């Protein structure tokens, strides 16, 4: 790796895989060096523990990154749960963060309603993992996109089915218990890009507005897609990311 080549770390979300990022990684090469791990419990990788806290995942990710790219200070790009992990890295290891991009993600803790939904999801996964994954993944897409691009839904469903039951349950519990890091995001002083989805069923309009109000210094864009931004927004989302990276 060239010492002058900036490094990007792409962190996929819950029920995701590093394959989510392949088109973006190919597009930014060789301008950037890219590292994108399969997170524990996903893409065939064993889960860490019964509860995959965002802090434990942050430690695991950074240890793996530093082993492969010693001394590099990367730009962190996290989709959904990957964004929660990136925020935990920012809190625990701020000197290892060059910039932060959150895609369909939030710095806020789960609301009480959302925590109850996580528990119900855990029950549903225990009862019938495959049905739960298929239903959940389809529900993350903008309904219009799901109809127009069934192959994208099928691809994401295949990725989701690679998550083990242990990974599903551990990740749901970890997300349910995660801390509010909105103050950290506002006060860190790091360059931040927020990519929202207009039709995101998870990060809704009230949450998006609250995130945008944290700081006038954030670069924030709302794109016409659901929660699966990197798949749904495609080149449009990538162009916003590349524009941001050229400024930091």
Secondary structure, 3 states (H helix, E strand, C coil): CCCCCEEEEEECCCCCCHHHHHHHHHHHCCCEEEECCCCCCCCCCCCCCCCCCHHHHHHHHHHHHHHHCCCCCEEEEEECHHHHHHHHHHHHCHHHEEEEEEECCCCCCCCHHHHHHHHHHHHHHHHCHHHHHHHHHHHHCCHHHHHHCHHHHHHHHHHHCCCCHHHHHHHHHHHHCCCCCHHHHHHCCCEEEEEEECCCCCCCHHHHHHHHCCCCCCEEEEECCCCCHHHHCCHHHHHHHHHHHCCC
